[in-house]
């Protein structure tokens, strides 16, 4: 083997590393993009449902449950898979939104 063979071998190795790196980075990018889309959708739904249910004559706990369930159902209808922790986080955020809205009044 002469120097040209080593150069071609190194070039091949760098090419393989580049292809693998691009595959990994694209997977991370699309996963983060999906999470950002999930966050934006959930936030918009929460604000809309909080405003909608605020007009009803219900206790705060009933409003939180209805808004939380409506947001979870809407997200699942849009194709998002939710685990138990995400559902709990949504209900906590709904409660936070409700508290912020009552403080603004």
TIDO-61049 format. One line per field, with one value per residue (C-alpha): x, y negated, z; residue number from 1. Coordinates in steps of 0.1 Angstrom, whole numbers, plus 2048, in hexadecimal, padded with zeros to 3 digits. Layout:
<mardrens>
c1 X / ...
c2 Y / ...
c3 Z / ...
resi NUM / ...
</mardrens>
This chain:
<mardrens>
c1 800 / 80D / 804 / 7E6 / 7D5 / 7D8 / 7CA / 7AC / 7A7 / 7A7 / 78F / 777 / 779 / 771 / 754 / 745 / 749 / 738 / 71A / 715 / 719 / 6FF / 6E7 / 6EA / 6E8 / 6C9 / 6B8 / 6BF / 6B3 / 692 / 68C / 691 / 67B / 660 / 663 / 661 / 642 / 633 / 63B / 62C / 60D / 607 / 60C / 5F4 / 5DA / 5DD / 5D9 / 5BB / 5A9 / 5B1 / 5A0 / 583 / 57C / 583 / 561 / 54F / 543 / 558 / 570 / 595 / 59B / 580 / 58E / 5B1 / 5A4 / 58F / 5AB / 5C5 / 5B0 / 5A7 / 5CC / 5D7 / 5BB / 5C3 / 5E8 / 5E1 / 5C9 / 5E6 / 5FC / 611 / 617 / 616 / 624 / 618 / 632 / 629 / 604 / 60D / 623 / 606 / 5EE / 608 / 60C / 5E7 / 5E5 / 601 / 5EF / 5CE / 5E0 / 5F1 / 5D0 / 5BE / 5DB / 5D8 / 5B3
c2 800 / 7DE / 7BC / 7B8 / 7D7 / 7C9 / 7A8 / 7BA / 7CE / 7AF / 79E / 7BC / 7BC / 796 / 79B / 7B7 / 7A2 / 785 / 79A / 7A8 / 785 / 776 / 793 / 78D / 767 / 768 / 780 / 768 / 74A / 75A / 766 / 743 / 734 / 74D / 743 / 71E / 724 / 737 / 71B / 700 / 714 / 71D / 6F9 / 6EB / 705 / 6FE / 6D8 / 6DD / 6F6 / 6E2 / 6C4 / 6D9 / 6EA / 6CA / 6BE / 6DC / 6DC / 6F8 / 6FD / 6F9 / 71E / 727 / 70D / 71B / 73F / 735 / 720 / 73B / 756 / 741 / 739 / 75D / 769 / 74E / 757 / 77C / 773 / 760 / 77F / 779 / 796 / 78C / 79E / 79B / 781 / 76B / 76C / 762 / 746 / 73A / 739 / 726 / 70D / 709 / 702 / 6E8 / 6D8 / 6D6 / 6C5 / 6AC / 6A4 / 69E / 688 / 673 / 66B
c3 800 / 7F7 / 803 / 7EB / 7F9 / 81C / 811 / 801 / 820 / 836 / 81E / 81F / 845 / 846 / 82E / 844 / 863 / 851 / 846 / 869 / 878 / 860 / 869 / 88E / 88C / 875 / 88D / 8AA / 896 / 88B / 8AF / 8BD / 8A1 / 8AA / 8CF / 8C7 / 8B2 / 8CF / 8E7 / 8D1 / 8C9 / 8EE / 8F9 / 8DF / 8E8 / 90D / 908 / 8F2 / 909 / 928 / 918 / 90D / 92E / 942 / 937 / 947 / 96A / 977 / 994 / 98C / 990 / 978 / 95F / 962 / 95D / 93E / 92F / 936 / 927 / 908 / 902 / 906 / 8EE / 8D5 / 8D5 / 8D1 / 8B4 / 8A4 / 8A5 / 8C4 / 8DB / 900 / 91D / 941 / 94A / 92D / 937 / 95A / 94D / 937 / 955 / 96A / 94E / 94B / 970 / 96C / 94E / 963 / 980 / 969 / 959 / 97A / 986 / 967 / 96E
resi 1 / 2 / 3 / 4 / 5 / 6 / 7 / 8 / 9 / 10 / 11 / 12 / 13 / 14 / 15 / 16 / 17 / 18 / 19 / 20 / 21 / 22 / 23 / 24 / 25 / 26 / 27 / 28 / 29 / 30 / 31 / 32 / 33 / 34 / 35 / 36 / 37 / 38 / 39 / 40 / 41 / 42 / 43 / 44 / 45 / 46 / 47 / 48 / 49 / 50 / 51 / 52 / 53 / 54 / 55 / 56 / 57 / 58 / 59 / 60 / 61 / 62 / 63 / 64 / 65 / 66 / 67 / 68 / 69 / 70 / 71 / 72 / 73 / 74 / 75 / 76 / 77 / 78 / 79 / 80 / 81 / 82 / 83 / 84 / 85 / 86 / 87 / 88 / 89 / 90 / 91 / 92 / 93 / 94 / 95 / 96 / 97 / 98 / 99 / 100 / 101 / 102 / 103 / 104 / 105
</mardrens>
